[in-house]
């Protein structure tokens, strides 16, 4: 017998009301119930960072959270980063700097670094590397990821300065 609860959650700006198994992870809810497959499951222990999403603005490991914990909260997945058919500045920098290879870890890194850049708009290379330490990538060696994050920081600062 499964125990279910009704939840209401806003994901990428869209409101959903669903009955979910109380043991279902947020990652499985996003992937299986909502079809948002950009959130990847790697280790399922919260170590690799591939499942990172933002819950009420904070980066969280969706493999460690239950879907019921997202009740009455806002979730942003990698699918919610782009707007108006344009890549986010960070996504564009990943493209421009060739900061991905297989792409498995990319969504988690994008979500982590989006929050990081909001909190630290002028990071050093060492700060970017420290912030990335919770995300495992087996393909890139991280250099191009670091360059993409630093380039995004500069572009966002320039955009803010131009608006002043």
N, C-alpha and C positions, 0 to 999 in steps of 0.2 A: 504494500500500500504506500502510495506516495503522498506526501504532505505538500499542498500547494498554497500559494498566497497570490493575491492580486496586487500588482504593482503598477504604478504610473511613473513613467520616466520620460524625460525629454532627451532625445539623442540627436545630435547634430541639428538642433532646432525643431525637430518634429516630435510631437507628443505621442507616446505609445501607452496603451493600457493592456496588460497581459496577465494571465494566470501562469505562474512559474513554479516549478518544483523548488522547494526551499533549499535543496542541496545543489541546484544548478549554479555554476559560476557565472559571473558577469561576462567573461569571455565567451562562454558557450551560448549565453543568451544573445549577445551581439551577433555572433557568427551564425548560430542555428535558427534562432527565432526571428531575428531581424535581417539576416542575409548580409551583414556587414563583415565581409571576410578579410578586410584589410588588417584587422586585429589578429595577429598570429599567435599560435601556441607553440612554444619551444620546449622549455623545461617543465612547465606546469608546477614549478616550485618557487616562482618569483625571483629567480636568479638571473635569467637571460635578458629580460626587459622587452621581449618581442610583443608581449601582450599589453604594453603600456597604453592607457587611455587617460583622458582627463575627466575627473569627477568633480563637479563644481569648481573647475579651474585648476585642480591639483592633479599632478601626474600620479597615477596609481597602477598597480599590477592587477589587471582584470582576472588573471587566473587565480588570484588569492582572495578575491572578493566574491561574495554571493550576489546574484542578481537582486535578491530581496533587499540588500544593503543599498541599492541604487534607488529605492522607492522614494519618490518625490525629490529626486535630484536631477542634475543636468550632466549628461555624458557627451564628451566630444571624442570621436574616433578620427583616424587618419582621413576617412572619407569626408569629414567635416572641415578639414583644413582649407581646402580650395573653395573659392567663392566665385560666382559669376563665370564659371567655366575657365577660371584662371588659377594657376598654381599659387599657393601661398609664397611669400618671399623665400622662406626656408626650402620649400619644395623646389622652387626654381633654382636656388643655389645648389641644391643636391644634383639637379640635372646638369647645370652649367659646369660644376666642378667634378662631375663623374664620381659622386660620393656614394654610389651604390653599385653592387654587382648582382648578386642573386636577388636582392630585395627582401629577403625574409625578415631581417632585423630592422629594416628601414622604417616601417610604420612606428615601431616603438621608439626608435631614436628621434624621429620627427616630433612625436608627442612630448618626449622628455625635453628636447632642445627648444621647443616652442615655449614651454613653461620657463625654462632656464633663461631664454632671451628676454622674456617679459620681466623676470626678476633681476637680471643682470644685463642691461643693454650695452655695456662696454666691457665685455669679458676679455681676459688675456687668454693666450693659448693654453696655459696651465690650468686656468679655471674651466675652459671648455673640456679639456681632457679629464679633469676631475669629475665634471658633471656627466661625462660619457661613461665613466667607469662602471655604472650600473647597467650598461647595455653591452651585450656580447655580440660581436660581429666576427665571423670567421673568414670573411672574404677580402675586406678592403684594407686592413691594416690601419684604419682610422684616419690617416693623414688627410685624405680628401674630405672626409666628414668634418674634421676640425676646420679645414679651409672653408668649407661651405658655411659652417656656423659663424666663423669670423667674418666672412664676406656678407652674410645676412645682417650681422650686427652693424657693420659699416653702412650698408644700404638703408637699414631702418633709421639709423641716426641721421643720415643725409636727408632722408624723406621728412623726418621730423623737423630738421633745421630749415629745410626749404619751405615748410608750412608756416614757419614763424615769421 
